Amino acid sequence: MTTDQRQQTGTTVGVAHDFWDRLPLDVRDPAFHADPYPFYERLRARGDGPVVRLPDGVLVVTGHQACLDALGDDHLGFGTLDTETRSFLMVDPPEHRRLRTRVAGPFAARAVERLRPAIEHRAAELLAGVDRASDVDVIADLAEPLALDVICALVGVPPGEREEWVDALSWMVTGFDPQALRDPGTDAKVTSSRLDFARHLRSLAERRRAAPAGDFVSALVAPGPDGSVLTLEQVMTAVAQVVIAGFEPTVNLVGNGFHALLNHPGQLDHLRRHPRDAPAAVEELLRYDPPIQLLTRVALRDTAVAGVPAPAGTVVGLLVGAANRDPAAHDRPDRLDITRPRRHLSLGWGEHFCLGARLVRVQAEIMLTALAHCGAVATGEPVRHKPTMISRGLERLPVVLTAGS
């Protein structure tokens, strides 16, 4: 493949929100946001096997095994040469491996386990601080402040600056959604937020260069083992991706997961009586209603996806939400069973497996177990999902805590 072809495919796959505009689905339908899985099943039925080819040539993969194979196929990637403006998580090997190795330390399993006591303390502190005489919003009162404090402490964002960082990043995430879901002022707000984020990070990077603090940003701005130095643009894209990956999926997993448990009281009671099953529960909740619904790749050279030809430059959408409920991979896939063996793709697979996967899992285990222990019950107020597509989460989840902390 020529350089021009690779740059072209990189541009194509980078516009992930365009993927949703191509699907034969009305992404503005409130029923879709409330429960997209029946829509995915109808899409699955349109394919001859686990892959649906759209009229413009885009491939939509709905099968579990086909998605798994695609994530492990080195013929599929991001197809970009621009490592300055893309996160290290969205470039192809060998550059991806070099950069990921450099920043992976704080997210390794042992490093995250060392954080567990602090995360447990913060979760207990948040629960102790809520007003039990009124409704508690699992999202705003618990999941968001926990995820915010954990990821910002790891990155090195000072406490007084964290709200500004997350506000800017939340708008940046909105920029990936379909145009049909964005009002006229959204694009301007997204652009403004990117500028705000760049300003915040530039200031922090300069401070850490002058006085390293042992955090993620300090590691990024220091010379690597080979003496190489990342540019400010590379530091910015790495930090943005890590904060987004550590914050948004955690909040959405806790919200989606506890909402699912509230709708399945037998499963919630099982978690309450068997807190040691929390890791298995988190895996099933990741499968059942994943916080990330879509992964996109591009064919770097002529290949095939589940036997369907994918010429170089073909955009391939891996519909994780559909793959996780593939009846060929899961018995009764629409049934929530927190004792089910782990088998999902919600945090990716292979070369680009989610860097913060362990951190996301541990926070969800702790908060979901704590909520079950506190006897949290639904208020009966209807819940609304955020009008987002790549990520899936609730705007609010009000509960009443009926038991002691």
Salt bridges, closest charged atoms under 4 A:
ASP18 OD1 - HIS17 NE2 3.45
ASP26 OD1 - ARG28 NE 3.40
GLU41 OE2 - ARG44 NH2 2.63
ASP56 OD2 - ARG22 NE 3.38
ASP74 OD1 - HIS75 NE2 3.82
GLU95 OE2 - ARG98 NH2 2.85
GLU113 OE1 - ARG116 NE 2.89
GLU113 OE2 - ARG358 NH2 2.58
GLU125 OE2 - HIS121 NE2 3.94
GLU125 OE1 - ARG122 NH1 2.73
ASP137 OD2 - ARG396 NE 3.79
ASP149 OD2 - ARG122 NE 2.63
ASP149 OD1 - ARG162 NH1 3.59
GLU161 OE2 - ARG207 NH1 3.00
GLU164 OE1 - HIS200 NE2 3.70
ASP187 OD1 - ARG182 NH2 2.13
ASP196 OD1 - ARG199 NH2 3.49
ASP215 OD2 - ARG208 NE 2.79
GLU248 OE2 - LYS386 NZ 3.64
ASP269 OD1 - ARG272 NH1 3.47
ASP269 OD2 - ARG273 NE 2.78
ASP277 OD2 - HIS270 NE2 2.67
GLU283 OE1 - ARG342 NE 3.45
GLU283 OE1 - HIS344 NE2 2.63
GLU283 OE2 - ARG361 NE 2.59
GLU284 OE1 - ARG287 NE 2.86
GLU284 OE2 - ARG340 NE 3.18
ASP289 OD1 - ARG392 NE 2.60
ASP326 OD1 - ARG44 NH1 3.83
ASP334 OD1 - ARG325 NH1 3.08
ASP337 OD2 - ARG335 NH1 3.51
GLU351 OE2 - HIS96 ND1 3.13
GLU351 OE1 - ARG97 NE 3.05
GLU365 OE1 - ARG116 NH2 3.31
GLU365 OE2 - ARG358 NH1 3.95
GLU381 OE2 - ARG396 NH1 2.63
GLU395 OE1 - ARG384 NE 3.73
